[in-house]
């Protein structure tokens, strides 16, 4: 509203010193709220707190047993499951590709052989017409790539092995991880974030040092710091308010407003990140007229 806007104008008029004091208030306010929230949480019913500790301990133990170390584990396992469950098809098809590209044992000509023949012929033709050199270069590149692809698909097929035990192990792990996700989050990343959060919460609940007395003392200190910061800011605002009043009246006098009265009212209010003051600009443009909020 207008008081908030006028407070902002006043602080900006005050410059960096005022803004710095306001930042100190904001930090003190945040600290006081944090300690207040911790104090209220600590004052919760002891039985509820113990029940929460039991629940968190159970969940943490379950998540520890799940041994979650990689948010991408489920995706990797599902890819491995696909490979292991289709190993026969992968072996058959990869061997067919190997024959088509590199070495054929069915009496058919492999792509690498065809390209090699074309390369040999082109090498001879280039002797007669150098315009064929770029085409020879393309065929040489194609032969190199097809040869490399054929060798790689051959090695890939050779390393494929049927492993029913590993497949069962992977499927069991996938089932366990999906069960964990159903209980604690949509994804493993969310589950791991939840695990970190409840670990921190459990530490706070079990932390004997954060006793009620300790928190009450910290709250009292935080409130004292907040009050001191607010008082310093109010003093600064009162000082710059007087300067603004004088400055503004000086600016208005040349505009045939000799009798104008301008006043910045600063009223104490509840502390906030912006201080503990309500700012109101008031003006009386003519003699005899009461001063009114702008």
N, C-alpha and C positions, 0 to 999 in steps of 0.2 A: 504494500500500500504506500501512500504518500509519506508517512513517517519513515518507513524503511528507505525510500528513495532519498528523502532529505538527509537522513543519517549518512547515506552513501556520499552525497554531495559534500556534507560537512567533513567527512573523513578524507575525501579526495582533496578538499581545500587545504586540509592540514598537511598533506604530503606524506612522504615516506616514513616519518617518525610516527604519525598516527596509524598508518597502515601496519607498521611493525608492531605497535602496541596491540592492535586488533588481532594480529596473527598470534601473538602471545596469549591473548584471551581465548582464541579458537583452540589452541593446543591445550591450554589448561582446562577448557570446557570438555574437550574430547577425553582427556585423562580422567576427569571427575566422573564422566558418564561411564567410562570403562570400569572404574573401581566400584561405582555404584551398582552396575549390573552384576559384577562379580560378587559383591556383598549380598545382593538380593538372592543370587543363585545359591550362595553359601548358606543362606538362612532357610532354604527349602527344607521341607520336612525330612528329617534324618532317614526315615524308613524309605521314602521315595528315592533318596540319594543312594542308599545301599542297594535298592532294587535296580537302579540304573547301573551301578557298578557291576552287579552280577551279570546283567544283560550284556554290557560292553565286554566284560571278560570272556563271556561265552562266544560272542561274535569275533573278538580278536583271536581267540584260540582257533576257531574254525577257519578264519582267513589266513592265519599263520600256517595251519596244516595244508591249506591249498597251495602254499608256496608260490605266490604271485610275484613274479619279477619282471615280466615283460607284457606291456599292454597289447602287443601284437601277437601274443602266443596263440590265441584261439584261431586267428586267421591263418597263421603258419601251419598249425596242426590240421586245419580243414584242407589246406592245399596238399599236405602230405597224405592225408586220408584219401583224397582223390587219386593221387599218384599210386599209392599202394593198392587201392581197390581196383585199379584199372591197369595193373602192371603187364598183364598178358597182352592186352590190346596195344599198350604203348610199345612193348617189345616187337610185336608183329608189324605195326605200322612204321615204326622207326627203321626196322630192317628193310621194309619195302622202299622207304625213302632213300636209304643208304644205297640200295641197288640202283634205283633210278638216277641218283646223282653221281655215284662214284664207281661202284664195282658191281657188275651184274653177272650172276651165275646161272641165268636162265636163257642164255643165248641172245639176249637183247643187248642193244648198245646203250651204255650209260651216258648221261649228259656230259660228263667230263671227257669221255672218249670222243664224242661228237665235236665238242669244242676244241679238243686237242687236234683233231683232223683239220678243222677249219683254220686253226692257228698255223698249222704247218703249210697249208695251201696258201694262206694269206702272206706268209713270210716270203714265199717264192714270188707271188704276184707283186709285192711291194718293190721288188727289184725292177719291175717293168713300169710301175706307176706309183709314185710316192703319195698320190692322193689317197691311197688305200691305207696309209700309215695310221690315221686316227681310228679306222675300223679295226685294224689289227690290235691297237692298244685296248679298245673296248673288249675285244674277244679275249685278250690276255687277262684283263681284269676279271671278266666273267668266269674264265677258267679257274683263276686263283680263288675266287669266292665260292664257286661250285665245289672245287676240291676241298676247301676248308670246311664248307658246310657238310659235305659228305663224310669227311673224317670225324667231325664233331658229332654228327648224328650216329655214326658207328660207335664211337666211344660211349655216347649216351645209352645206346641200346645194350651194350655189353655190361654196363654197371647196374642195369635194372635187375633186381632180384625180387622174387616173391618172398614176403616175410610176414606170414600170418600172425606171428607173435607180436611183432611191432605194430601191425595194423590194429590188433586188439588193444594194445597198450594206448595207441593214439585215440581210438574211439572211446575208451574208458576215460581218458583225460579230457576229451571234448565234452563228454557227458557231465563230468565233474565241474568243469568250468561253466557250462551252461546253467547248471544248477546254482552255482555261486552267483551268476549274473541275474538269475530270476529272483534271488533273495536280496541282493545288495546293489544292483545297478543294471542299466541297460547294456553297458559294455564293460570290458575289463578295466579300461581307463577310469570309468566312473567308480567301479568297485575299489580300485587302488586308492582313489581320492577319498572315498568313504573310510577306508581302512586307516589312512593317515589322520583323518578328522577324529575318528573315535579313539584312536591312540592318544591324541592330544587331549581330548575331553576326559579320558580316564586318568591321565596324569594330573589334570586340574582337580578332579574329584578326589583323588587319593593323596594329593599333596598336603602333607601335614603342616607345612610351614604357612600355607595360606589359611591359617586359623581365622575364626571369626574376629578375634581381637586384633590380629594383624591387619585384616581388611578394614576394620572400623578405624584403625589408626591411619591407614593409607587414605581412606575416604576423607577423614578430617583434614589431613594434610593437603589433599587435592582440592578440597573446598576452600581452604585457606589461600592456596595459590591462586585459585580462580577469583576469589574476592579481591585479592591484592592486584591481580592483573586488571580486573574490571575497574577498581578504584583509580589506578594509574591512567587507564584509558579515559575515564570520566574527567579526571583533572585536565588531561590534554584537550579533550573536547570542549571543556568549559573555557579554556584559554583561547583556543582557535575560534570558538563561537563569538567571544567578545571582539576578536579581530575581524571576523566576517561581518558583524553588525556595523562596525565603524566603516569598513570598506564599502559595504553595500549602500549605506546612507550617503557616503561621499559620491558614489556613482550616480545616485538618484537625484541629488540636489540640482545639478545642471539641467535636469528635465522638468524644472518648475515644480519640484516636490520637496520644497524646503522644510515642510512640517512633517514629513514622513517619519514614522517610527518603525523600526524593524528589530525583532528580538528572536533569539534562538532559545527555545525552552528545552531544558534537559531534565527529564523526569526519570527517577530510578524505576527499574522494572526487573523482572526475573532474568537471571543470567541466561545468555544464549551465546552461540559462537561469535556473535557480533558485539558482545558486551552486555551491560545491564542498564542501558539507557534507552529511553524513547525520545527521539528528536522531533521537535515540531517548530517549523518556521512560522512566525506570527508577524502581521503587518497592520499598521494604522496609517492610511495614506493622507488623512486630513485631520486638522485639529479638532478635538472634541470627540472624535470617533474612537470607540474602544478598539484595542488591539485584538485582531482576530487571526485564527490559524489560516495559513494560505491554503 
